[in-house]
Every structure is written in structure tokens, then in C-alpha cells.
Amino acid sequence: MSATYRVTGMSCGGCSKSVTSAIQEITPGAKVEVNLEAKAVTVEGADEAQVRQAVDAAGFGFEGRV
Amino acid sequence: MSATYRVTGMSCGGCSKSVTSAIQEITPGAKVEVNLEAKAVTVEGADEAQVRQAVDAAGFGFEGRV
């Protein structure tokens, strides 16, 4: 099951890659899709607390579920 | 004492902030300066292994000392 979260501060492909890596560092095997324009990150295989922790550590803004 | 490392994959302010946050997550209190054009990250208060770990986890390319 996947969930979509609003994440602020991402503005380029490097940011997308960074958020993805940070989530997969905490939860290896998670599937992550980033939509920069929508400021949306869809994650399968990680719970909300894990996503929040990864996004915070990577310096982006976690704003909860969309 | 500070050291400067070459880090690839950073292309905007979000990337700079992400690398900085990732390093400070591993070594709170570290001072980090990012020069995007030079692909250079100067760090005071963290050792090379810590910087490498943080940069890898954040999805950027750690290429050692400049």
C-alpha cells in the first residue's frame, strides 16, 4: 500500500534523488515516486513516521499526508 | 579544522540544504559550507567517514577530498 505526502523544499532532480535515497536508507526496498511540481512524494513500503524522519534528516519539509 | 570534499549531483539550493542537513544529522554541530559551482563541500567538526556516510545516504556522490 502506498501513501502520498506533501514535501516542501524540493526544486530539482538532485532534490528528488536525495529524498528518495534518504527514505530508502531508512527503509531499504521502499518504492518512492517524487512529483516536484505537486510537491508530492508517494511511498510504498515505509510508514509515515519513517518517511517523516527521512525527509527531516534530508533537510526538506514534511507536511503530512496529501 | 575543516576539510573540503568533492560532492557531485548537487544542482540547487535544495541540494545544498539537503547535504548540510544530512551531515548535521550524523554530526550535530558540524559547520558545513557548500559551493555548488565548485561541487565542493567544506566541513568542520566531522571526519571524512561521517561526511561520506551522510552524503551517500542523501543520494549525492562523495568523491573524496579536494
Backbone of each chain as nested JSON, in Angstrom:
{
  "chains": [
    {"id": "A", "residues": [
      {"number": 1, "name": "MET", "atoms": {"N": [0.838, -1.198, 0.0], "CA": [0.0, 0.0, 0.0], "C": [0.872, 1.248, 0.0]}},
      {"number": 2, "name": "SER", "atoms": {"N": [0.446, 2.227, -0.741], "CA": [1.265, 3.44, -0.795], "C": [0.516, 4.618, -0.181]}},
      {"number": 3, "name": "ALA", "atoms": {"N": [1.282, 5.634, 0.194], "CA": [0.691, 6.868, 0.704], "C": [1.439, 8.036, 0.077]}},
      {"number": 4, "name": "THR", "atoms": {"N": [0.731, 9.138, -0.073], "CA": [1.349, 10.319, -0.67], "C": [1.442, 11.43, 0.37]}},
      {"number": 5, "name": "TYR", "atoms": {"N": [2.612, 12.059, 0.427], "CA": [2.895, 13.096, 1.411], "C": [3.294, 14.388, 0.705]}},
      {"number": 6, "name": "ARG", "atoms": {"N": [3.006, 15.491, 1.364], "CA": [3.462, 16.781, 0.849], "C": [4.84, 17.062, 1.44]}},
      {"number": 7, "name": "VAL", "atoms": {"N": [5.794, 17.344, 0.557], "CA": [7.168, 17.622, 0.982], "C": [7.624, 18.909, 0.303]}},
      {"number": 8, "name": "THR", "atoms": {"N": [8.018, 19.887, 1.099], "CA": [8.434, 21.169, 0.529], "C": [9.964, 21.274, 0.457]}},
      {"number": 9, "name": "GLY", "atoms": {"N": [10.424, 22.199, -0.375], "CA": [11.852, 22.483, -0.461], "C": [12.567, 21.757, -1.584]}},
      {"number": 10, "name": "MET", "atoms": {"N": [11.86, 20.887, -2.312], "CA": [12.492, 20.164, -3.417], "C": [12.336, 20.992, -4.685]}},
      {"number": 11, "name": "SER", "atoms": {"N": [13.451, 21.246, -5.383], "CA": [13.285, 22.046, -6.587], "C": [13.993, 21.519, -7.819]}},
      {"number": 12, "name": "CYS", "atoms": {"N": [14.699, 20.416, -7.704], "CA": [15.372, 19.882, -8.902], "C": [15.516, 18.378, -8.785]}},
      {"number": 13, "name": "GLY", "atoms": {"N": [16.09, 17.781, -9.807], "CA": [16.257, 16.335, -9.804], "C": [17.172, 15.845, -8.686]}},
      {"number": 14, "name": "GLY", "atoms": {"N": [18.132, 16.687, -8.306], "CA": [19.006, 16.317, -7.189], "C": [18.217, 16.188, -5.897]}},
      {"number": 15, "name": "CYS", "atoms": {"N": [17.262, 17.102, -5.712], "CA": [16.395, 17.051, -4.523], "C": [15.55, 15.777, -4.53]}},
      {"number": 16, "name": "SER", "atoms": {"N": [14.979, 15.45, -5.677], "CA": [14.164, 14.234, -5.787], "C": [14.979, 13.007, -5.402]}},
      {"number": 17, "name": "LYS", "atoms": {"N": [16.182, 12.96, -5.958], "CA": [17.046, 11.818, -5.707], "C": [17.415, 11.752, -4.228]}},
      {"number": 18, "name": "SER", "atoms": {"N": [17.628, 12.925, -3.646], "CA": [18.018, 12.97, -2.244], "C": [16.906, 12.459, -1.335]}},
      {"number": 19, "name": "VAL", "atoms": {"N": [15.684, 12.92, -1.567], "CA": [14.551, 12.455, -0.764], "C": [14.388, 10.941, -0.925]}},
      {"number": 20, "name": "THR", "atoms": {"N": [14.487, 10.481, -2.15], "CA": [14.349, 9.044, -2.407], "C": [15.414, 8.249, -1.654]}},
      {"number": 21, "name": "SER", "atoms": {"N": [16.659, 8.689, -1.77], "CA": [17.753, 7.983, -1.092], "C": [17.581, 7.982, 0.416]}},
      {"number": 22, "name": "ALA", "atoms": {"N": [17.156, 9.13, 0.961], "CA": [17.006, 9.232, 2.412], "C": [15.937, 8.264, 2.909]}},
      {"number": 23, "name": "ILE", "atoms": {"N": [14.846, 8.153, 2.165], "CA": [13.782, 7.22, 2.572], "C": [14.274, 5.78, 2.449]}},
      {"number": 24, "name": "GLN", "atoms": {"N": [14.972, 5.49, 1.358], "CA": [15.436, 4.108, 1.147], "C": [16.582, 3.742, 2.089]}},
      {"number": 25, "name": "GLU", "atoms": {"N": [17.276, 4.737, 2.613], "CA": [18.315, 4.472, 3.619], "C": [17.656, 3.956, 4.9]}},
      {"number": 26, "name": "ILE", "atoms": {"N": [16.516, 4.534, 5.256], "CA": [15.809, 4.139, 6.478], "C": [14.984, 2.872, 6.241]}},
      {"number": 27, "name": "THR", "atoms": {"N": [14.394, 2.774, 5.065], "CA": [13.571, 1.593, 4.766], "C": [13.974, 1.025, 3.411]}},
      {"number": 28, "name": "PRO", "atoms": {"N": [15.033, 0.207, 3.409], "CA": [15.503, -0.363, 2.145], "C": [14.363, -1.12, 1.453]}},
      {"number": 29, "name": "GLY", "atoms": {"N": [14.288, -0.954, 0.166], "CA": [13.24, -1.642, -0.583], "C": [11.977, -0.821, -0.775]}},
      {"number": 30, "name": "ALA", "atoms": {"N": [11.885, 0.313, -0.084], "CA": [10.707, 1.165, -0.274], "C": [10.681, 1.678, -1.712]}},
      {"number": 31, "name": "LYS", "atoms": {"N": [9.449, 1.813, -2.253], "CA": [9.313, 2.424, -3.58], "C": [8.928, 3.873, -3.386]}},
      {"number": 32, "name": "VAL", "atoms": {"N": [9.64, 4.77, -4.064], "CA": [9.418, 6.205, -3.867], "C": [9.233, 6.882, -5.214]}},
      {"number": 33, "name": "GLU", "atoms": {"N": [8.173, 7.669, -5.334], "CA": [7.97, 8.484, -6.535], "C": [7.815, 9.931, -6.127]}},
      {"number": 34, "name": "VAL", "atoms": {"N": [8.593, 10.793, -6.778], "CA": [8.544, 12.215, -6.442], "C": [7.919, 12.997, -7.597]}},
      {"number": 35, "name": "ASN", "atoms": {"N": [6.975, 13.852, -7.263], "CA": [6.408, 14.784, -8.236], "C": [6.762, 16.197, -7.777]}},
      {"number": 36, "name": "LEU", "atoms": {"N": [7.791, 16.751, -8.421], "CA": [8.316, 18.051, -7.963], "C": [7.26, 19.147, -8.032]}},
      {"number": 37, "name": "GLU", "atoms": {"N": [6.528, 19.198, -9.145], "CA": [5.552, 20.285, -9.309], "C": [4.464, 20.223, -8.258]}},
      {"number": 38, "name": "ALA", "atoms": {"N": [4.04, 19.025, -7.938], "CA": [2.961, 18.855, -6.965], "C": [3.485, 18.854, -5.523]}},
      {"number": 39, "name": "LYS", "atoms": {"N": [4.822, 18.927, -5.363], "CA": [5.449, 18.785, -4.045], "C": [4.962, 17.508, -3.361]}},
      {"number": 40, "name": "ALA", "atoms": {"N": [4.821, 16.455, -4.136], "CA": [4.245, 15.214, -3.62], "C": [5.252, 14.07, -3.695]}},
      {"number": 41, "name": "VAL", "atoms": {"N": [5.288, 13.291, -2.632], "CA": [6.148, 12.11, -2.59], "C": [5.265, 10.912, -2.243]}},
      {"number": 42, "name": "THR", "atoms": {"N": [5.22, 9.945, -3.139], "CA": [4.415, 8.753, -2.922], "C": [5.337, 7.602, -2.548]}},
      {"number": 43, "name": "VAL", "atoms": {"N": [5.017, 6.961, -1.443], "CA": [5.907, 5.937, -0.895], "C": [5.144, 4.649, -0.632]}},
      {"number": 44, "name": "GLU", "atoms": {"N": [5.758, 3.559, -1.052], "CA": [5.211, 2.235, -0.767], "C": [6.279, 1.483, 0.014]}},
      {"number": 45, "name": "GLY", "atoms": {"N": [5.895, 0.904, 1.127], "CA": [6.854, 0.085, 1.881], "C": [7.522, 0.8, 3.032]}},
      {"number": 46, "name": "ALA", "atoms": {"N": [6.977, 1.954, 3.436], "CA": [7.504, 2.65, 4.616], "C": [6.315, 3.303, 5.308]}},
      {"number": 47, "name": "ASP", "atoms": {"N": [6.377, 3.416, 6.623], "CA": [5.25, 4.073, 7.293], "C": [5.51, 5.572, 7.426]}},
      {"number": 48, "name": "GLU", "atoms": {"N": [4.5, 6.288, 7.866], "CA": [4.594, 7.75, 7.878], "C": [5.744, 8.248, 8.758]}},
      {"number": 49, "name": "ALA", "atoms": {"N": [5.935, 7.611, 9.909], "CA": [6.997, 8.062, 10.823], "C": [8.37, 7.908, 10.168]}},
      {"number": 50, "name": "GLN", "atoms": {"N": [8.55, 6.834, 9.421], "CA": [9.829, 6.618, 8.744], "C": [10.052, 7.65, 7.652]}},
      {"number": 51, "name": "VAL", "atoms": {"N": [8.983, 7.951, 6.928], "CA": [9.104, 8.951, 5.86], "C": [9.416, 10.318, 6.471]}},
      {"number": 52, "name": "ARG", "atoms": {"N": [8.72, 10.65, 7.537], "CA": [8.959, 11.94, 8.195], "C": [10.411, 12.045, 8.657]}},
      {"number": 53, "name": "GLN", "atoms": {"N": [10.899, 10.998, 9.288], "CA": [12.27, 11.006, 9.803], "C": [13.283, 11.205, 8.669]}},
      {"number": 54, "name": "ALA", "atoms": {"N": [13.062, 10.498, 7.562], "CA": [13.982, 10.593, 6.431], "C": [13.935, 11.979, 5.791]}},
      {"number": 55, "name": "VAL", "atoms": {"N": [12.736, 12.504, 5.612], "CA": [12.583, 13.809, 4.962], "C": [13.201, 14.908, 5.833]}},
      {"number": 56, "name": "ASP", "atoms": {"N": [12.96, 14.837, 7.13], "CA": [13.558, 15.809, 8.061], "C": [15.078, 15.748, 7.998]}},
      {"number": 57, "name": "ALA", "atoms": {"N": [15.616, 14.528, 8.066], "CA": [17.074, 14.364, 8.087], "C": [17.697, 14.879, 6.799]}},
      {"number": 58, "name": "ALA", "atoms": {"N": [16.963, 14.797, 5.712], "CA": [17.485, 15.226, 4.414], "C": [17.267, 16.722, 4.185]}},
      {"number": 59, "name": "GLY", "atoms": {"N": [16.687, 17.411, 5.166], "CA": [16.592, 18.872, 5.07], "C": [15.413, 19.395, 4.268]}},
      {"number": 60, "name": "PHE", "atoms": {"N": [14.407, 18.543, 4.049], "CA": [13.205, 19.023, 3.361], "C": [12.062, 19.125, 4.369]}},
      {"number": 61, "name": "GLY", "atoms": {"N": [10.942, 19.663, 3.91], "CA": [9.841, 19.929, 4.832], "C": [8.738, 18.89, 4.718]}},
      {"number": 62, "name": "PHE", "atoms": {"N": [8.541, 18.132, 5.778], "CA": [7.487, 17.111, 5.774], "C": [6.189, 17.747, 6.243]}},
      {"number": 63, "name": "GLU", "atoms": {"N": [5.163, 17.713, 5.409], "CA": [3.905, 18.357, 5.781], "C": [2.732, 17.394, 5.829]}},
      {"number": 64, "name": "GLY", "atoms": {"N": [3.014, 16.129, 6.017], "CA": [1.94, 15.158, 6.236], "C": [1.306, 14.645, 4.962]}},
      {"number": 65, "name": "ARG", "atoms": {"N": [0.276, 13.859, 5.156], "CA": [-0.38, 13.209, 4.014], "C": [-1.142, 14.204, 3.16]}},
      {"number": 66, "name": "VAL", "atoms": {"N": [-1.144, 13.924, 1.883], "CA": [-1.927, 14.738, 0.955], "C": [-3.346, 14.176, 0.947]}}
    ]},
    {"id": "B", "residues": [
      {"number": 1, "name": "MET", "atoms": {"N": [39.283, 22.169, 12.78], "CA": [39.91, 22.033, 11.466], "C": [38.871, 21.612, 10.443]}},
      {"number": 2, "name": "SER", "atoms": {"N": [38.969, 22.163, 9.258], "CA": [37.979, 21.834, 8.237], "C": [38.637, 21.092, 7.076]}},
      {"number": 3, "name": "ALA", "atoms": {"N": [37.817, 20.387, 6.324], "CA": [38.296, 19.708, 5.125], "C": [37.274, 19.939, 4.028]}},
      {"number": 4, "name": "THR", "atoms": {"N": [37.756, 19.94, 2.79], "CA": [36.868, 20.165, 1.663], "C": [36.799, 18.903, 0.81]}},
      {"number": 5, "name": "TYR", "atoms": {"N": [35.578, 18.537, 0.45], "CA": [35.327, 17.31, -0.313], "C": [34.619, 17.644, -1.615]}},
      {"number": 6, "name": "ARG", "atoms": {"N": [34.834, 16.81, -2.6], "CA": [34.107, 16.946, -3.852], "C": [32.835, 16.105, -3.764]}},
      {"number": 7, "name": "VAL", "atoms": {"N": [31.698, 16.761, -4.006], "CA": [30.407, 16.075, -3.934], "C": [29.639, 16.376, -5.219]}},
      {"number": 8, "name": "THR", "atoms": {"N": [29.258, 15.339, -5.94], "CA": [28.549, 15.539, -7.205], "C": [27.04, 15.355, -7.028]}},
      {"number": 9, "name": "GLY", "atoms": {"N": [26.3, 15.875, -7.998], "CA": [24.847, 15.684, -8.022], "C": [24.048, 16.804, -7.398]}},
      {"number": 10, "name": "MET", "atoms": {"N": [24.736, 17.805, -6.839], "CA": [24.029, 18.938, -6.239], "C": [23.82, 19.999, -7.31]}},
      {"number": 11, "name": "SER", "atoms": {"N": [22.573, 20.44, -7.472], "CA": [22.375, 21.458, -8.511], "C": [21.532, 22.654, -8.096]}},
      {"number": 12, "name": "CYS", "atoms": {"N": [21.042, 22.681, -6.889], "CA": [20.251, 23.848, -6.476], "C": [20.368, 24.044, -4.972]}},
      {"number": 13, "name": "GLY", "atoms": {"N": [19.711, 25.079, -4.486], "CA": [19.762, 25.374, -3.056], "C": [19.161, 24.267, -2.204]}},
      {"number": 14, "name": "GLY", "atoms": {"N": [18.171, 23.566, -2.756], "CA": [17.583, 22.441, -2.021], "C": [18.614, 21.343, -1.8]}},
      {"number": 15, "name": "CYS", "atoms": {"N": [19.44, 21.113, -2.824], "CA": [20.506, 20.11, -2.713], "C": [21.528, 20.523, -1.646]}},
      {"number": 16, "name": "SER", "atoms": {"N": [21.91, 21.792, -1.655], "CA": [22.876, 22.294, -0.66], "C": [22.346, 22.065, 0.74]}},
      {"number": 17, "name": "LYS", "atoms": {"N": [21.085, 22.422, 0.912], "CA": [20.466, 22.31, 2.229], "C": [20.393, 20.84, 2.639]}},
      {"number": 18, "name": "SER", "atoms": {"N": [20.12, 19.989, 1.673], "CA": [19.994, 18.567, 1.972], "C": [21.326, 17.977, 2.429]}},
      {"number": 19, "name": "VAL", "atoms": {"N": [22.394, 18.293, 1.704], "CA": [23.715, 17.787, 2.094], "C": [24.08, 18.308, 3.492]}},
      {"number": 20, "name": "THR", "atoms": {"N": [23.813, 19.573, 3.709], "CA": [24.119, 20.17, 5.015], "C": [23.348, 19.462, 6.127]}},
      {"number": 21, "name": "SER", "atoms": {"N": [22.054, 19.276, 5.92], "CA": [21.229, 18.615, 6.937], "C": [21.676, 17.19, 7.193]}},
      {"number": 22, "name": "ALA", "atoms": {"N": [22.011, 16.485, 6.116], "CA": [22.415, 15.084, 6.272], "C": [23.698, 14.988, 7.099]}},
      {"number": 23, "name": "ILE", "atoms": {"N": [24.638, 15.886, 6.85], "CA": [25.89, 15.869, 7.625], "C": [25.608, 16.24, 9.084]}},
      {"number": 24, "name": "GLN", "atoms": {"N": [24.776, 17.239, 9.279], "CA": [24.496, 17.682, 10.656], "C": [23.617, 16.688, 11.415]}},
      {"number": 25, "name": "GLU", "atoms": {"N": [22.892, 15.854, 10.684], "CA": [22.12, 14.788, 11.336], "C": [23.076, 13.766, 11.954]}},
      {"number": 26, "name": "ILE", "atoms": {"N": [24.149, 13.486, 11.237], "CA": [25.122, 12.495, 11.735], "C": [26.072, 13.129, 12.754]}},
      {"number": 27, "name": "THR", "atoms": {"N": [26.449, 14.376, 12.507], "CA": [27.365, 15.058, 13.427], "C": [26.805, 16.425, 13.783]}},
      {"number": 28, "name": "PRO", "atoms": {"N": [25.905, 16.435, 14.776], "CA": [25.301, 17.71, 15.17], "C": [26.399, 18.711, 15.545]}},
      {"number": 29, "name": "GLY", "atoms": {"N": [26.21, 19.929, 15.112], "CA": [27.19, 20.959, 15.444], "C": [28.248, 21.151, 14.381]}},
      {"number": 30, "name": "ALA", "atoms": {"N": [28.302, 20.246, 13.405], "CA": [29.275, 20.426, 12.332], "C": [28.942, 21.7, 11.546]}},
      {"number": 31, "name": "LYS", "atoms": {"N": [30.001, 22.362, 11.086], "CA": [29.802, 23.525, 10.212], "C": [29.998, 23.073, 8.768]}},
      {"number": 32, "name": "VAL", "atoms": {"N": [29.036, 23.425, 7.927], "CA": [29.076, 22.95, 6.54], "C": [28.897, 24.132, 5.591]}},
      {"number": 33, "name": "GLU", "atoms": {"N": [29.784, 24.218, 4.612], "CA": [29.64, 25.232, 3.555], "C": [29.633, 24.534, 2.204]}},
      {"number": 34, "name": "VAL", "atoms": {"N": [28.628, 24.844, 1.396], "CA": [28.519, 24.215, 0.083], "C": [28.783, 25.256, -1.004]}},
      {"number": 35, "name": "ASN", "atoms": {"N": [29.635, 24.892, -1.949], "CA": [29.854, 25.707, -3.137], "C": [29.373, 24.886, -4.333]}},
      {"number": 36, "name": "LEU", "atoms": {"N": [28.173, 25.218, -4.814], "CA": [27.549, 24.416, -5.871], "C": [28.395, 24.388, -7.136]}},
      {"number": 37, "name": "GLU", "atoms": {"N": [28.881, 25.56, -7.538], "CA": [29.634, 25.625, -8.8], "C": [30.9, 24.793, -8.75]}},
      {"number": 38, "name": "ALA", "atoms": {"N": [31.554, 24.817, -7.602], "CA": [32.807, 24.076, -7.465], "C": [32.563, 22.618, -7.084]}},
      {"number": 39, "name": "LYS", "atoms": {"N": [31.308, 22.25, -6.866], "CA": [30.962, 20.913, -6.355], "C": [31.764, 20.613, -5.089]}},
      {"number": 40, "name": "ALA", "atoms": {"N": [31.902, 21.609, -4.245], "CA": [32.753, 21.476, -3.066], "C": [31.937, 21.651, -1.792]}},
      {"number": 41, "name": "VAL", "atoms": {"N": [32.223, 20.793, -0.826], "CA": [31.581, 20.89, 0.486], "C": [32.688, 20.951, 1.533]}},
      {"number": 42, "name": "THR", "atoms": {"N": [32.707, 22.05, 2.277], "CA": [33.714, 22.221, 3.316], "C": [33.066, 21.977, 4.674]}},
      {"number": 43, "name": "VAL", "atoms": {"N": [33.677, 21.103, 5.44], "CA": [33.074, 20.669, 6.701], "C": [34.066, 20.825, 7.842]}},
      {"number": 44, "name": "GLU", "atoms": {"N": [33.561, 21.384, 8.935], "CA": [34.352, 21.483, 10.16], "C": [33.581, 20.733, 11.233]}},
      {"number": 45, "name": "GLY", "atoms": {"N": [34.238, 19.847, 11.947], "CA": [33.571, 19.175, 13.058], "C": [33.023, 17.799, 12.716]}},
      {"number": 46, "name": "ALA", "atoms": {"N": [33.462, 17.236, 11.594], "CA": [33.065, 15.862, 11.252], "C": [34.257, 15.236, 10.533]}},
      {"number": 47, "name": "ASP", "atoms": {"N": [34.412, 13.923, 10.678], "CA": [35.53, 13.308, 9.961], "C": [35.072, 12.8, 8.587]}},
      {"number": 48, "name": "GLU", "atoms": {"N": [36.022, 12.376, 7.788], "CA": [35.716, 12.024, 6.409], "C": [34.695, 10.887, 6.315]}},
      {"number": 49, "name": "ALA", "atoms": {"N": [34.807, 9.886, 7.191], "CA": [33.877, 8.749, 7.134], "C": [32.447, 9.205, 7.416]}},
      {"number": 50, "name": "GLN", "atoms": {"N": [32.307, 10.137, 8.335], "CA": [30.969, 10.651, 8.656], "C": [30.391, 11.435, 7.488]}},
      {"number": 51, "name": "VAL", "atoms": {"N": [31.234, 12.226, 6.856], "CA": [30.772, 13.018, 5.715], "C": [30.377, 12.085, 4.567]}},
      {"number": 52, "name": "ARG", "atoms": {"N": [31.203, 11.091, 4.335], "CA": [30.903, 10.131, 3.258], "C": [29.558, 9.438, 3.519]}},
      {"number": 53, "name": "GLN", "atoms": {"N": [29.362, 8.987, 4.734], "CA": [28.122, 8.281, 5.094], "C": [26.905, 9.173, 4.861]}},
      {"number": 54, "name": "ALA", "atoms": {"N": [27.013, 10.43, 5.291], "CA": [25.892, 11.361, 5.159], "C": [25.602, 11.676, 3.692]}},
      {"number": 55, "name": "VAL", "atoms": {"N": [26.653, 11.916, 2.928], "CA": [26.487, 12.274, 1.517], "C": [25.89, 11.096, 0.744]}},
      {"number": 56, "name": "ASP", "atoms": {"N": [26.377, 9.897, 1.025], "CA": [25.825, 8.698, 0.379], "C": [24.344, 8.545, 0.712]}},
      {"number": 57, "name": "ALA", "atoms": {"N": [24.021, 8.662, 1.994], "CA": [22.629, 8.462, 2.433], "C": [21.707, 9.488, 1.799]}},
      {"number": 58, "name": "ALA", "atoms": {"N": [22.244, 10.666, 1.542], "CA": [21.422, 11.735, 0.976], "C": [21.352, 11.654, -0.556]}},
      {"number": 59, "name": "GLY", "atoms": {"N": [22.002, 10.66, -1.135], "CA": [21.844, 10.437, -2.564], "C": [22.758, 11.266, -3.454]}},
      {"number": 60, "name": "PHE", "atoms": {"N": [23.827, 11.816, -2.861], "CA": [24.778, 12.561, -3.681], "C": [26.057, 11.734, -3.81]}},
      {"number": 61, "name": "GLY", "atoms": {"N": [26.978, 12.237, -4.623], "CA": [28.178, 11.452, -4.917], "C": [29.388, 11.955, -4.149]}},
      {"number": 62, "name": "PHE", "atoms": {"N": [29.896, 11.143, -3.25], "CA": [31.074, 11.537, -2.469], "C": [32.32, 11.135, -3.231]}},
      {"number": 63, "name": "GLU", "atoms": {"N": [33.174, 12.103, -3.542], "CA": [34.365, 11.781, -4.34], "C": [35.66, 12.115, -3.623]}},
      {"number": 64, "name": "GLY", "atoms": {"N": [35.603, 12.17, -2.31], "CA": [36.833, 12.347, -1.532], "C": [37.292, 13.787, -1.399]}},
      {"number": 65, "name": "ARG", "atoms": {"N": [38.444, 13.938, -0.805], "CA": [38.974, 15.282, -0.53], "C": [39.404, 16.002, -1.795]}},
      {"number": 66, "name": "VAL", "atoms": {"N": [39.213, 17.278, -1.766], "CA": [39.669, 18.115, -2.877], "C": [41.129, 18.474, -2.624]}}
    ]}
  ]
}
